[in-house]
Amino acid sequence: MITGKTNIVGLMGDPVEHSMSPPMHNAAFEHLGLDYVYVPFNVKKNALGEAIKGAGALGIKGLNLTIPHKTSALKFLDVIDEAAELIGAVNTLKFDRGTITGYNTDGLGAVKALEEVIPVKNKNVVMVGAGGAARAVAFQLILSGIESLTIINRTPEKALKLKNDIKSQIESNISSGSLEILEKELSGADILIDTTPIGMYPHDTDIPVANASMMHSDLVVNDLVYNPLETVLLKEAEKAGAITVSGLKMLLYQGAEAFKIWTNKKAPVDIMEKTLMELL
């Protein structure tokens, strides 16, 4: 039951109707008996500053931010976490005694998903894509101590730009290139991460970025697309005997990190995952 004591957290984005975060978080709050509620707010780009200020005035405890607000929110914050500052984007806000702090749990979610099956420290990683998700994951991987990172993109200039941007901010063993070098790079890789939308429903029969003949059985393959749960890329990885990690895991763990930031309690990951699976 919502009362005058209920703590409010939520999501700001445009659109937000499709988001699975409200049911995931509300199931977690209910399971732990916490007097919290998670509410989606559709906020247009030009109203973000007013919305964040208003959230603070209303006593809202925390927010998630999604498209198109992750970058533009930075100028409205008092404190920015190290990873979020490097990435240049935030997806989680905490309101505490008049101070608004911004975090980015996307990259952390991706790393935690991988570490269910393999420690990322000292590993050689190949990442396909050079957009916002790739940037968040790349910085978090480097902060987590990987050995090397190769960024591959259909437009190699974009991969090069991301590589140079990362190297200008943090010491790292990082290279870039086009899809033509993917097979060669995979031969010595421990982890492949696809950050592109290739294979996302309803385009779930797209040709994947890599096929089984390009992979090997010691490879861990993570596709950030979570609908469908088993993408064309993950099906190819299974044919090669590789270990697969669904994009649902990143969604789950980025949410679990936000939950901990807001409540100072460990998230009930099993309950959150069960809710997501039911939604899909």
Secondary structure, DSSP 8 states (H G I E B T S, - for coil): ---TT-EEEEEEESS-TT-SHHHHHHHHHHHHT--EEEEEEE--GGGHHHHHHHHHHTT--EEEE-TT-TTGGGGG-SEE-HHHHHHT--SEEEEETTEEEEE--HHHHHHHHHTTT---TT-EEEEE--SHHHHHHHHHHHHTT-SEEEEE-SSHHHHHHHHHHHHHHS---EEEE-GGGHHHHHHT-SEEEE-S-TT-TT-TTS--SS-GGG--TT-EEEES--SSSS-HHHHHHHHTT-EEE-THHHHHHHHHHHHHHHHSS---HHHHHHHHHHH-
